[in-house]
Each structure stands twice: as structure tokens, then as C-alpha cells.
Amino acid sequence: MQHHVGILGYGIYLPDNIMTAGDIARATNGVWAEEAVVEKLGIDKLSI
């Protein structure tokens, strides 16, 4: 007996809220600069 496997569908979910590197830098109260968030963490935008 052979079984067939397939994909019925797929989807994607992107949250409505986006946090930018500048938002993250402000949330750290000056511990991280916006440039450091982008260069060291690699985060330009973050879906939250």
C-alpha cells in the first residue's frame, strides 16, 4: 500500500507592530545606540 503525502496550504503571519532599531535603542535608556543595535545585533526592524 502506498501513502501519498502533500501540502494542502501554507500561510504567513506578520504582526502589525514593528519596532525599529531606534525604538530598541530608546528602550535601553541609552545603553545601546541605534548604530550598535544595527551593526552588532543585526536588527533593523523587529516584528513584535
C-alpha positions as CSV (number, residue, x, y, z in Angstrom):
1,M,0.0,0.0,0.0
2,Q,1.4,3.4,-1.0
3,H,0.8,6.5,1.0
4,H,0.8,9.9,-0.6
5,V,1.9,13.0,1.3
6,G,1.3,16.5,0.1
7,I,1.0,20.1,1.3
8,L,-2.6,21.4,1.4
9,G,-1.7,25.0,2.1
10,Y,0.7,27.4,3.7
11,G,0.4,30.8,5.4
12,I,2.4,33.6,6.9
13,Y,1.7,35.9,9.8
14,L,3.3,39.2,10.3
15,P,2.4,41.2,13.5
16,D,1.0,44.7,13.0
17,N,3.6,46.2,15.4
18,I,7.1,46.9,14.2
19,M,10.0,48.0,16.4
20,T,12.9,49.8,14.7
21,A,16.5,49.9,15.8
22,G,15.9,53.4,17.1
23,D,12.9,52.2,19.2
24,I,15.1,49.4,20.7
25,A,17.9,51.9,21.4
26,R,15.4,54.2,23.2
27,A,14.1,51.3,25.2
28,T,17.6,50.6,26.6
29,N,17.7,54.1,28.0
30,G,21.0,54.9,26.2
31,V,22.8,51.7,26.9
32,W,22.7,50.8,23.2
33,A,23.0,53.3,20.4
34,E,20.9,52.8,17.3
35,E,24.0,52.1,15.2
36,A,25.1,49.4,17.7
37,V,21.7,47.7,17.5
38,V,22.0,47.5,13.7
39,E,25.7,46.6,13.4
40,K,26.2,44.3,16.4
41,L,22.8,42.7,16.8
42,G,21.8,42.9,13.1
43,I,18.4,44.3,13.9
44,D,17.0,46.9,11.6
45,K,13.3,46.2,12.2
46,L,11.7,43.7,14.5
47,S,8.1,42.5,14.3
48,I,6.5,42.3,17.7
